[in-house]
């Protein structure tokens, strides 16, 4: 499966992406986060990209409505993956354009990313 999401203790949502990320798959992850936020949660997001090939071409990735409605409720976003994806992944996650800090970690730093997400 190219994308899946798991909820872990501490309101941590772990998204695993591989292959080509499809808009519909990403939307399912957004829906899970929206549900948590609607219930009063403030999620922390860990996106793990392995064997990643990029984003679906031709898809509408400009969902500003979601960002405006839920973006400020996300506490932090950590992305773990191959260094070659860092600039695009940070841009995709809205680093510098959202209230939540967004940070990229190399594939061997997942435990460090989890520790950073847990920090207040």
Secondary structure as UniProt FT lines:
FT   STRAND          3..8
FT   TURN            9..11
FT   STRAND          12..21
FT   HELIX           23..38
FT   TURN            39..40
FT   STRAND          44..55
FT   TURN            57..58
FT   HELIX           64..70
FT   HELIX           71..73
FT   STRAND          76..81
FT   HELIX           83..85
FT   HELIX           86..92
FT   TURN            93..97
FT   STRAND          101..106
FT   HELIX           107..109
FT   HELIX           110..118
//
